[in-house]
Each structure stands twice: as structure tokens, then as C-alpha cells.
Amino acid sequence: MPEKRPRPPTVRLRRLAAELRKLRASAGLTREDVTERTGINEVTLYRIERSRARPQKRTLVGLLDLYQADERQRTDLLALQSGSNDQGWLRPYHSELPEEYTAYIGFETEARTVRNYESLFIPGLAQTEAYALEVIKAGLPMASQKEIAQRVQARMERQAVLTRDQPIQLWGIVDEAALRRQVGGPHVMREQVRHLLRLAAEPHVTFQVIPFGKGAHAGMTGSFVHMDFPDPDDPELVYLDTPAGDLFLESEAEIRRYKSMFEHLQAVALGPNDSMELLARVAETRE
């Protein structure tokens, strides 16, 4: 029997590193300042902040003292450091969400560009609330109403990255099947397609459709998200939502493979303008 694939430790490390960078910035300190006040080697601090090294507990406690972290932050970051299964830093807001999903939300919030290919669904950042509700209910048939409501709320909150002062760059590609499937019925789909048309008109959003007429293509193996970040020192990330669980891929070979796949899908799909024309035709058929 094959061993269960371990949870990538870099997921927790990146979450910890991101929070430590934010705390240091909030304290108005440079790395040189931290070294002077704590004695922590500047190279060591750099490696910790870039998720290249896990800090020892005493090192982390020293940083939290210096940054005047509050009790919640201390509890969450010490849990991340220890590698325990306790709730992560986003859980106070979405206490029932899986750990991997909270990690994804954190990465998405920090991302500069999100490239999302979906074969059957509208990308989460572009979903209306009514569409999201129908998708989540269907995908989690055993979930309670409370769990479904939390998932929908989290999905709607995620979309704030598109309307903040410096929005992320979103590039979405979908198979035409995502537009044709009657999720929630004609009314829900009509509003969803109209929302896509409005969203795609924004300068930081690009949307493409792979029409049925293109036949087989590389994206038929499944959906994925590729992210990069404003700081060039932050490695790129690929996220896969699979029936076996959420996966984060970070090796250079995996990143290259999915970047190449996305470029292939860009070439196969209709251009942004032609995609908008197809969206408009789909919307008209639902009148």
C-alpha cells in the first residue's frame, strides 16, 4: 500500500515567514535593526523570512517579543513553528475551513498574479454568490448548512483582492463546458455570465474561453492555479484541488511544467475579445 503523501512543510513555513515579514514591517524595523536588538544573525533572519529555514522556538519567541505580537498571533505562529495540527492564522475568521484552504487564501492575498485554468467551473474569484452556493452545495453533499455558508462567505471575501487599491492580476481560462453547464438554472447562469463580462472589462483581469471546437487539449487533465508574488525572492506556487486533497507544488520542474501548460492553453483558447463575444452570445441564449 503506497504511503500517504506528506503535507508539504513549505506551506506552513511560507505562512509563518509571511506573517513574520508583516510583523517586522508593522514594527518599522529593518533586518539590521532586528539583528542589533536580538543578536539573531541577519542571514538567518533572511532565511526565516524567505521560508528557507524553520526558526527555533526561542528564536521565534524573541522575534515575537520584539515585534510586540499579540496573544492570538503568538499562539498561531508558535503552532505553525511546531508543525502541529492546530488552527492556522486565518482560522479565527474561518474556523471550519481546511488548513490547506486557509493557506491557499493567504497565498492568494499576497499574490501579484493569479493564473487559473478551470475545466468545469467558473474560477472562484469570478463567481457570483448564487453560483458559488450551488457549486459548493453540489461539491460537498454531506456538509451542513453552516459549513456551506462558511465556504460561500470565504469565497466572496477572497474576491476583495480584485477590488483593493493594488488588485492582483487575474488571468482566467475556462473550457466552454464551464459556461454551458446549467449550475443553479438559467437565472443563476445568466447573472454569472453577465458578471464575467463586467469583470473582464477591468484592466487587471483577462479572461479566455477554450471553445468545444478546439477538441482535446492539455487542460482536460484537470484544473490548476499558478501564482507569483511581488517580491522576486518569493518562489512561485502551483495549487491543485484534487479529490485526494489540496496540493501545493513548488519545485522548479513542477512550476515550469504548469507554466508551460498555461501558455499552451492561452494559445489554444480564443483571444480575450473573441472570448467576450462568446460570453455575450451565451448570455443572450439565457434571456
Secondary structure, 3 states (H helix, E strand, C coil): CCCCCCCCHHHHHHHHHHHHHHHHHHCCCCHHHHHHHHCCCHHHHHHHHCCCCCCCHHHHHHHHHHHCCCHHHHHHHHHHHHCCCCCCCCCCCCCCCCHHHHHHHHHHHHCCEEEEEECCCCCHHHCCHHHHHHHHHHHCCCCCHHHHHHHHHHHHHHHHHHCCCCCCEEEEEEEHHHHHCCCCCHHHHHHHHHHHHHHHCCCCEEEEEECHHHCCCHHHHCCEEEEECCCCCCCCEEEEEECCEEEEECCHHHHHHHHHHHHHHHHHCCCHHHHHHHHHHHHHHCC
